[in-house]
Amino acid sequence: MKVVHINKTDTIGGAAVAVGRIHRALRKAGIESSMLVEERKSTDDENIACTSDSAWDKGLDFLHFVGERLRILPHEQHKLMRYNFSIASDGRDISDHPLVREADVIHLHWINQGYLSMKSLERLAALGKPFVWTLHDMWPFTGGCHYTRTCLEFNEHCGFCPFLSKPGKNDLSSICFRQKRDLYKKMNLSVVSCSQWLDTLATSSALFHKKKCYNIPNPIDCDVFRPLDKKTCRQLLSLPTDKKLLLFGAAKATDIRKGSRFLMESLRIISDNFPAIAHQMELVVFGKASKELKEQNCGFMIHEMDFISDTPTLVKLYNAADAFILPSLQDNLPNTVVESQACGTPVVGFRIGGVPEMIQHKKTGYLAEAKNSLSLANGIYSMMFFDHARQREKVAAHARELFGEEKIAKMYIDVYEQALRSNGK
């Protein structure tokens, strides 16, 4: 069986990381899996191909990206929400690519920001192959937003979109919704959600409620992400060995959905009420969030790690921490939670989205009440007394049981086989 995964990048972003892990798990299970990405082929995997091999192609990709942004700009409500809404108006045609032509199953992932357009998807649908679409956010069943927050218009028909400057019955979200509805009628499409939370939303949506929907979490390579000696990891990363270290990562701290404001508030609560304990704790930040967080003065020492694309370094970082903090307000099945737990490090997060499916409350982490800084502070405080030496292996074993590669690969193979049967193959 030949499967081609379609994603904008091969390593940049949470979806890309998840796709790569699915791809590798399938190859270990004997599936002829390949990946087709638009840009940044940054691995030496010969089974990953990039559609932008020349300066000309890269220039066209940039024009596609800018073209979509310009179409959205007149409808933009606020620049802080600029990349929370996509319409797939511009993109390249990949229907003639050899990996696509040879594939038995086309597996779609994150295809926005100028990679594939609605017309691109129509050309793929015309090939008559079965499709599997793994949802890394809500975009495939909404009128354009990647996360709807409290809006439920997608259950009937998008319109009056809160992300747009002039919401109305026939606004941009309504147009995009109709385009998707017409497209999906032409596709033999199976839908995979990485969490039960997202699966519930997808199956209740107007666009997917008649499609075959499955819930399959993202896999993790537990031979790579595993418990290591904490003190050694801290020394290698030049982090203090005599402090409790909290870990937080965000590509964009200003993204409201990431909830960094609640993290800062919770740290101030601890600092103001338990100064002696706060003195023993420091915050380690990786990603692009460091500068913005330092300006908020949470009362904690902050260690800046910037972006970490090197997996061995990331594994050491999770192992160096006493707890990983996830203050997201809406999320699917964050890779960071799986990675942290596989390394034996507990996770403190809000009880939102797919997070409750990943964390065993007070066993492998702490589930705080959503948008409640005091509850998050209680969770962080409780990690101070978490018996890390005795519990680390239990936390890692929980991750292996839920997200092990062999288990997840088998679930995907079952989906592919059902899709092929329904397609007459």
N, C-alpha and C positions, 0 to 999 in steps of 0.2 A: 504494500500500500504506500502510495506517495502522497505526502501532505505538504503544502506550502503555506507558511505563516506570513501574513502581510501586516507589517507594522512600520511606522514612520522611521524609527531609528532602531539600532541593534542593542544599544546599552544605555542611552540617555533617557531617564524617566522611569517611573515605577512600572508602567506597562511594558516597556522594553525589557526590563529586568525579568519580569514575569514570563514574557514570551520566550526569552532565551532559556529559561529554566524548563518550560514546557517542552521546547524543541529538544533540549539535551536529554530530558527524561524519556521522550519518545524514541530517540535514537538508541538509547540504552535498551529499550524494550523491543528493538528490531524494526521500528518503523522508519521508512525513508523520508525523514523530515528535513525540510529546508526552510530558510527564511529569506524573504525579499523585503529589503528596506530602502528608503529613499536616500538616506545620507549617513555619514559617520560610521562606515564599516570599520570599527575599531578593534575587532577581534581577528584572530588568524583562522577562524573556523571556515573551512572550505565549502561548507554547506550554507553559508550566508552570502547572498549576492546583493549588490547595491545598484539601484537603477540610475544613480547619478555618478557615472564614471568619468565624465568630461566636464570641462569648465562651462561648455555650452549647456549641458544638462543641469548643472548646478545653478546657472543663471536662470534657466526656465523655472526651476523649483522655487527660486527666490521670487520670481515674478508671480507665480501661483500663490505663494504665501502673501505677498503684498496685495495682490488682486483681491483675495478674500477679505483681508483686513480693510481695504478701502471700501468694499461693498457694505461692510458692517459698520464702519465709522459713522455714517449719518444717523444710525440707529443706536449708537452707543450711549448708554446711560451715564457711565463714569469710567475713567481710564483705569481705575483699580479693578474693574470687572472686565477688562479688555479681552482676556483670554479665557473667560468663563463661558463664552458663547461662540459657536462655530456653525457655519452653514454649508460647508463642503461645496462651494460654488466653483472653485478652481482646483485643478489637479491634473495629473498625468494619466495617460492610458497605458496600463500594464498588461492588457489582455493578450498581447502577442509575445510576452516574455516567455522564454523556454520553460522556466520553472512553473509558470502558471499553466502553460499548454500541457505539460507532462503530468501535472498533479491529478490525482483522483479526487482529492478534497481540497477546497480553498478555505483556509482558516484565517478569517479577518480578526484584527485586534484594534489598535489605536491608529486611525488613518487620517487624522485631521491636520489642520494648519498647512494646507496646500499640497498634501500628498495625493489623496484621492478625492475626486469630486463625485457628485451624484451621477454625472454622466460616465465617469470611470467605472462606478459600480454597476451601472446599466450594461456597459460593455462586458464586464465580467459575468453578469447574470446571463447574457446572451450565449455564453459558452455551454450552458446547460449542465454545469457541474454542481454537485452538492456543496453547500456552504455551511461552515460553522463559524459563529461570531462569538468570541469571548468578550464579555463586557467588562472593561476596566473602569468605566464610569457609566453615567446614565445617558450619554449623548445618543446612542443608537435608537432609543425609544422616546426621545424628546424632540421638541421643535428647534433645538439648537443649544440649550444649556448643557453643561457637563454634569452639574449637580443642581437639582431643582430647589434645594433648601426646603421651604414649606409648601411650595406650589404643587398642585396635583392635577393641573390641566391635562397632562399627558395621558390621564386615564380615559379621557374622552376625545379631545381635540385641542391641540395647543393654540394659543391666542392670548391676548391680554397679558403678554409676558412681562414679569417684573424685572427682567434683565435689560429691557429695551427702554429707550427714552420716551417713546410714544406708543405704549401698549394699546392694542385694539384687536377687534375680531379678526381682521385680515392683516395683521402685522407680520414681520419677518418670520417669527416662530411658526405662525400658521401656514405660511407658504412652504417652509422647510418641512413641516410635518406632513403636508399633502404629498410632497415629493417622495418622502420616505414611504408613505403608505402605498403609493403607486409602484415604487420600486420593489418593495417586499412581496407584492403579489406575484412578481415574476421570478422569485428566488425560492429554491428548495433550501430553506434556511433553518438550521438548528441553533438555538441560543444557549450559551453557557454563561452563568453568573458565578463569580468567584466567592460569593457569600449568599447565605440564605436570605439575608436582608435585601440584597439587590435582586435575587431571584423572585422574591415576593412582589417587588415593584415591577419587574419586567413582565411577569405573568399576568399582572392586573392592568398593564398598559394597553391602550387601544391598538398599538402597532404590533405587539408581540403576543397578545393573549390567545391567538389561534396557532402560534408556532410551538414546536417542541422545545421545551425549556429544561435545562439541567443545572444543577448546582455542583460545581467542581472547584475546590480551592486551588490556589497556586502551589506548586511543589517547592521543596527546598532540598538542596544537596546537603544532607546531614554529615557527610564525610568532610565537607568544607566548613560549614557553619556548625561548630561544636565547641564544647567547653575547653578553655585553655587556662593556664595559671594566671590568675588576676594580677599578681604583683609583677610578674615578668612582662605582661602586656603593657602595664602602666609605665614601666621603665623604658620599654622600647618606644613608647609614644611620648615620652618626657612628661608624663602626668604624675601628680603627687600620689605617693603610696600610703599617706597617712590621713586621707580624707575620704568621705563618702562622695562618690561621683554620680551625678545625675546626667543622663545623656538625652539630647534633643536634636532632631535633624529636620530641616525644612529648606526646600529649594527657594521658597519665597515667603519670608516672614510676614510680609504685608498682606498676604492672602488671608482674608477673614476666615475662610474655611479651615485653615490650619490651626487656629485657636491660640496663637502665641500670647495673645493678651491675657488669656486665662492662666497660662503657665506663669507669666510674670506676676499676676495678682496672687496666685497661690504661693509663690516663693516669698513675696512680700508679707503674706500672712504668717508664714513660718518665721521669717526674719524678725517681724515685729513682736510675735508672741513667744517665740522660743529661741532667743538670740544665742544661747549656749549651744543648742543643737544646730542652728543654722551655721554657726562658726565651723562646725565639723563637715559641712556640705559645700560642694562646688558644682557648677554647671559646665558641662562640655557640650559644645554646639558644633555640628557639622552641616555643611550646606551654605546657603547664601544669607542665612539669617543673622549672622553674628553681629554686624554693625547695628542693625535696627534694635536688637535685643539689648545691647550694651547701653544704648541711649535711654532705655526705659528704667535703668537703675533699680534692679530687683533686690539689691542687698547681698547678692551672691557673687563670688569670683566667677568669671566666665572665661573658659578656655576655648579659643577659636581654632577649628580644624579645617575650615573651608570645605570644598567639594572633595569627596573621596570616591574615586572610581576604581581604585585598586582593591580587589576583594580581600586579600590577606590582611591589608591594613584595616579594612572595615571589620573583619572578624576580630582582630585584636581590640578594636575600639569597643565593640559590644562586650567583650570579655573584661575590659578594663572598668566598665560601669557597674554600679550597684543596682541601677534601675534605668530603664528607658521610659521616657515620658512622651505620651502621644495625646496632646490636647485637641486633636481634630474635632470639628463640629459635625462633619459629615464625611464618611469615608467608606470604602468598599471592603477590601481585605488587604490592609497595608502590608507591603513586603517587610517593612521595618519591624513589625510586631513578630512575624515569623522568624526573621533573622535573629532578633534579640533572644527570643525564647529558645531557638535551636542552640544558641551559645550558652544557655543556662541562665540568662539574665531576665528577671521579671519585668513586666511592663505595666505602667500605670496609665490608664486611658479613660476617656469618657465612655459611658454606656450608649454608644451610637453606632449606626450602620452595622457592619459585619464584625466590629470589635468584640462584642459579647460572645461571638462564636469562637473566638481565638483565645480568650483569657479565662481561666478558671479563677473566679474571685477569691482572693486571699490564699490561693494555692500557687498559681503561676503568675500572679500579678494582682492588680487592684482595679475594679471597675467603679469609677466615680460617676456621680450623677451629672448628666449633660449640662454644660454651661454653668457649672457650679464650682467656683474657684475654691471655696472652703472644702468641698468634698474632694477636689483634686489635691488640695494641701494635705488632707487626712490620708489620702493614698500615698503621697510622697513620704509623709511622716512615718506611716506604717512600714515602708520599705527600710527605714532605719533599723527596724527590729526584725527584719526578715532573716531567717537563718540560712544565709547564702551557702555556707559550707555544706550543709546537709540537704538543701533543697535544689541546688543547681541541676543535678542529674535528673530530678523529677520534672523540672521545667523543660529540660532538653528532651526528655522522653515523651512529654506531652506533644512537643512540636513534631517529633519523628512519627508519632502515631497518627496525627492529623494530616501532615503535609509531606510525608515520605514520597520520594520520586516514583517508586514502583507502583504504589497504590494509585497515584494521580494519573500516571501514564495509562494504566489499565482502564480507568474511568473514561479517559479521552478516546481510547481505542474502541470502546463500546459505542460511544457516540458516533464515531466515524463509520463504524460498521452498520449502524442503524440508518445513518444518512445515505450510505451507498445502497442499501437494500431498498429504501424508499425511492431512490433514483433509478431503480431497475438494474442495479449492478451487483 
